[in-house]
Amino acid sequence: MRLLLSICCGGTAMAITIIIKGGSDCAPERTYEAAVDSVPASFVDGSQWGGPLPPGSSALPSSALEHLVPVRIVDKEPGRHVEIHARHLGATLIVRQVGRYLTFAAKLPRDIAQQGAGREGLQLCVKGCPASERIDVATVLLGTGHGRHPSMPSSGRFYRSQTSESPSSLVKGMTRDAALALCREYNLTDYYLDSCMFDLMTTGDPSFSLAASRAQSDYLSLLPDAAYRLANRTWPLGASGSSSTASRGSLSLSASSSAASSFLPSAVREAHGPGRPSIITVCLVLVWTLMSLWNPLR
């Protein structure tokens, strides 16, 4: 019983294929395919659930039976958002369309998420994007200074070729300040903030801020302790105000960084979002206490 995920992308996720492989009598094999403007609430064979039912459950209503089968699809938003539950695998898969792109999130048992390519048959794709399509995230987010990407002029705005066939056609990204302001409107923290800023600075497409917000929401819904795994960091990676210990790895020019983020470990505090209101509250209480102790008539 295995799961195959294939994300076909030319810079961003445009098509997703999920194969839940059958095994013994647990569940039949099911294949799900999604593309931009086509996020169906059924598998390719037209079914919405499958697998044997527990003994004595045939008298239950269909709404209850759906929760007992090994594999089922839940339509969360018609044509835009589905969840696939593989109960026999302990897996929950989320596929969304945000703007003109697809995002993917998954909650998987560790042995499935980390299964290697050396095993027989099709496995979960964990190779990532080709090296030629990777750009150092810290270099982009810093925007200025030593190590700037060759496509990053002194203005701090990132440019990249739209197609390999037409390198003279450039996509103009947002400036660092504009990207940070837009991403903060969605209360993004930690690597979701980095992903949002990276995508905005390399594409200029504001819909990526919403994609990052949806990805963070999926992460919080999939893991009960997700809020404690995210660092309370509202500055991008490499900034002087950042306290993150995240490594300066690479991200592709895609939303797949958000898609895979359900597997990523991080630091420990719950995010407050921009402003840190708890600090302001403590300061006000301290000022009030000092004023109450001061008596000008004494």
N, C-alpha and C positions, 0 to 999 in steps of 0.2 A: 504494500500500500504506500504509494509515493505520490509526490506532487511535483509537477513541472510548471515552471513559470517562464514565459518568453515575452520580453518587452522589446518590440521592434521600434527603433527610434532613429530619426535623423536629426539629432540635436535635442528633441523632446519626445516623450512617449506618445506615439500615435496609434499603436495597436498593442493589445495585450492578449495572450493566450494562456489559459490555465488548464492543465490536464491533471485530474485526480485519478490516479491509476487504481484499478480494482485489484482486489486480492482475496483469495478464498471465498468465503460467503459474506464477508463484511459489507462490501459495497461494490456496485458495478463501476466500471470506468466512466468518467464524465469529462467532457471537454467544454470549456467556456471560451468564447471569443468576444472581444470588445474592440471597437475602433471609435475614432472621433465621430460624434453624432450617431453612434450606434452602440449603446450600452444596454443590451437586452436583459430581461429578467428571466432568462431561460438558458439552458445549455444548448449546444448546437443541434441536438436531436429533438428539441422542442420541450423537453421535460423540465420541471422546476424542482424536482426532488427524486431521489431514488435510493434503493436498497431495501433489504428485508425489514419487516416490522417485528417488534417484540411479540412473543406469544400472548394471545388474549387481547390484543389491542385493536382488532379489526372492528369492534363495535364503537370505537371512539369517533367523534366528529373529525372531519378532514383537517380542521384548524389545529387539532391536537396531534393528529398523526404526523403533520409536517415537522413537529418538534422532536419526533421519535426516530425519524429516518436518519441514516448515516450522513446523507448529503442533501442539502437544500439551498435554494437561492431566495433571498428576501429582497424585494423591490423597495428600496428606501425612498427613492425619488425617480419616477418613471423616466427612463431614457437618460438619466444622469448619474445615478448612484445605486449600486447594488452591494449586497453582502452575501458571501458564500460561506456556509457553515459546513465543515466536514467533521462531524461529531466523532467518528471513529478514529480520526487523526488528531483530534484536539486542536483543530485549526480554524481560524476565522480570517477570511480574505475580504478586503474592501476595494472596490473599483469605483472611481469617480471620474466624471468629466468636469473640468474647471476651465472655463474659457474654451480655447481650441486645443486643450491638451488633456491627457489622461493621467491620473495619479493612482498609485497602488500602495496599500498597506496590508500587513499580514501579522497575525499572531500565530506562531508555530512552535511546536516542541523543539527543543534544542537539537535533538538528533536529526530531525528533518531539515532544519534550517542550515545545519553544518555538514550535511552529507556531502561526501567528496565526489569528484568527477571520476575516480577510479572504479566506482561501483558500476555494475552492469546496468544497461538501460538508460533511459532519460532521467536526469536528475534536476533538482532545483538549480537554476543558473545563478552562480555566485561570482562569476569572473569579472563583472563590471564592464566598463567601457574601454575601448582600445586606448592605448597610451597616446596616440596621435590626437585624440579628442579630449584629452585631459588638460586642465589649466589649474595651477596652484591657487587654491581658494584664498589663502592669506595674502598672496600677491595682489589679487584683484581687490580684496576688501580694504587693504591698506591704501590703495589708490595712488599714493605718491611715495617718493623715497627710493632707497636702494632696492633692487630686485623687481622693479616695475616690469610688467609684461611688455614685450616689444610693441604690442598694439595699443598700449596705454600711454597717450601723450601726457604732457605736463599738466593739462587741464584736469586730469583725473577721470576722464570719460573713456570708456572702453569701446573699442571697435573690433569687429570680427567679420570675416568673409561670410556672406550669406550662403554661398554654394562653392564647392570646390571647382566647379566648371567656370564660375564667374567670380574670381577672387577680387575683382575691382568693385563688386557690389558689396558694400559694407553695411552691417547692421550697427546702429549707434545705440549704445547702452545709456542708462541713466548715470548721472553723477553720483558719487558716494553719498553726499548729503541728501540728495533727493531720494535715493533708495532707502537710506536709513529712516527718513521721515515717514515714508509710505509703509515700510515694514513695521514701524512702531505703532502705527494706527491699529494694527491687528494684534498688539500685545504679544509679539513673538519673542521667544527667548532661546538662548543656547544655540544649538546647531540649526534650529528652524529659522532663527534670525539670520544666521550665516547663509543658509540656503536661499532665503528670500532675497537678501541683498545681492548675492552672487548672480542669481537669475536676472534680477532687474538691471544690474550693472553690465551684464553680458548680452542681454536681449533688448532691454528697454520696454518690455511688455509688462504692463501693470497687473495683468491677470495672474502672474506668478505670485504676487503677494497673497491673493486669495487662495491659491493652491497651497502655499505654505501654511496658511491658517487652517485649512481643511486637514492637512496632513498632521498638524499639531493636535487638532481636535480628535482625529482618529487614534493617534498615539495615546492620548489621555483616556479615551474610551476603551482601548484594548487592554491596557495594563492598569491594574488597581493602584499601584504605587508609582505611576508614571510621573506625577507631579514632583516626587522626591528624587527622581532620576534626572530631571532637567536642572541644570545649573541656573541660579538666579542671575543671569547675565543678559543685560540689555544693550551691551556694546558689541560690535562685531569682532570676530577673531582677529587678534593682532593689534587691536586698538589699545591706547594707553589706559582706558578705563575698564578693560576687560580683565577678569580674573580667572578665565577659563584655562584649564590645563589641557584642552583638546590639542591633538597633534595637528600639525599643518600638513594635512594630506591633500588629496586632489579630488575635485568634483568635476563631473562631466558637464558639458553645456546642455543640461537637461533637468527635468523635474524628478529624475530617478533618485536623486539624493533624498528627496522627501519620501519617495515610495519605499525606500529601504530602511527608513529611520526607526521603524518599530523594533529593529534588531539591535540598535546602538545603545551601549551603556553610557552613562554620563554621571554628573555630580549629584548632589544630594538635596538641595533645598528647593522648596516650592517657589515658583516664580510669582512675583507680585506684578510684573509688567513695569513699564516706564514710571519713574517717579519715586518708587519706594515709599509709599505713604506711611509705613510703620515708623520710619525714622522721623518724619515730620511730627507724628503724634507724640513720640518720646520727647522731642525738643519742646513742644508746647506744654507738656506736663511739667517738665523741668523748670521752664520760665514761670509758670503759675505757682509752683512751689516756692521758688525764690521770692516772688512778689508777696506771697502770703506771710513769709517770715520777716520781711522788711517792714518796720514800723517807723515812719518819719517823725512821730511824736515822741518816741522813746529817747 
